[in-house]
Amino acid sequence: MKNRATAALQQLSRPDLLELRAYIAGQWIHGEGHLAVTDPATDEVIAHVAHCDEHWIDRAVEAASEAFVSWRALLPAQRGNLLRKWAALTREHCQDLATIMSAEQGKPYAESLGEIDYGANFLEWFAAEGERSYAESIPSHLPGSQLTTRLQPIGVTAAVTPWNFPNAMITRKAGAALAAGCPMIIKPAPETPLSALALARLAEEAGLPAGVFQVVTGDAPKLSKQLLQHTEVRAFSFTGSTEVGRILLRQSADTVKKVSLELGGHAPFIVFDDADVNEAATACIAAKFATSGQDCLAANRIYVQRSHYDAFVTEFTRLAKSLRVGHGLAEGVDIGPMTRVSVANKCRDHIGNAISLGARLMCGGLDHNLGSSFVLPTVLADVTDEMDIAFEETFGPVAAILPFDSEHEVVQRANETEYGLAAYVYTNDLKRAARVSEQLEYGMVALNTAKFTGAPIPFGGWKQSGLGREGSKHGLAEYMELKYVCVGGL
């Protein structure tokens, strides 16, 4: 297993997609040093990418400002055609892009392939949505006047993207910004810069003008702070932890940027006693263990009504035991390594805390013979609200199952958190589905399904799970300003 990622990268059909330089102002930049990229399964260094100092942020902002003038002047259909070419190239080279992603992020190859498709969908969606950024005509309250609004691109934009979805979180943000007429500067997570740079290589090949899409690699706090200090950067997007989101929001306040934040989640998965146990358990496996549990949408608290509780725990445990753990590039793997060892350690802390306070360990546990980055798919039954896993986001393949008695009780418990990103509900009672989805304090509610994301939907959370929306027409609006025009003397 030691050299699996390195060997796979050496066999890419397009070796130039393994780009190690930053992409700034239409040029490939070596920077002032190197940033090591490791295979999370083995901690082996698989590449070194450019380590850029803060002055490269200044150059990127300057290039984006210059590019904005001509980019916004293009017809929406012209911008859309370039986005479609970019999407087509990502689909054409999906296998290489998936290999790169699995090597640096660790997720199973099949999931990486799925993410490439997911990411291309955003480029295609926004290519078309940019042609539909309609404004409105307002009935006038003034004699002889005509009142209208229009939507205009906000200007230079920037995004700090996460390591758990190193392709799709870039295309979801950049697709919207570019379709709106705005250049975007990407600062990728230091763990997964290779996916971002491969996207930049294909963006260049698709014909995106210099300065429209740029990727700057290096020290995350320093580069992010430099981006946020620029008054020319008018809008900023971040996907990551709530803790870091708070810091970036404070830094953006001095220049009053338009900010969209997609932050932490602590998703409840609620199974009522009128639901089919096997169907709910199968869906919950998907909601819990996708991306090896490293997903802000992952079911973190699984509430099961008491009459169905034992049957659900039995079936869910049986399914969890069948999940195969291994290197993301190994065949048939369901659960890869944690991208950060700190994530694996937090999983182990949550498991240990829960067991010490009385939770039943149904499968999994603290250790894995593949190394410290791996966490066995773990099922904890009889979890209580006092355990750490019940109020902290785990971000790994550890499932916490909690019993409940009444609808009112479970809604109250589900809402008792600072997070409000996504919630899942399984019930065959139509009235209950309507009541509960209305009462849950979450930006997204999935009823009788584990799959609900995609380019057309407004992705985002309530409370401290974020600000704004990504995807859908609302995601496009994050990069546009509303202008009101009053024409008098008519």
Order of alpha helices (4+ residues) and beta strands (2+ residues): alpha-beta-beta-beta-beta-alpha-alpha-alpha-alpha-beta-beta-beta-alpha-beta-alpha-beta-alpha-beta-alpha-beta-beta-alpha-beta-alpha-alpha-beta-beta-alpha-beta-alpha-beta-alpha-beta-beta-alpha-beta
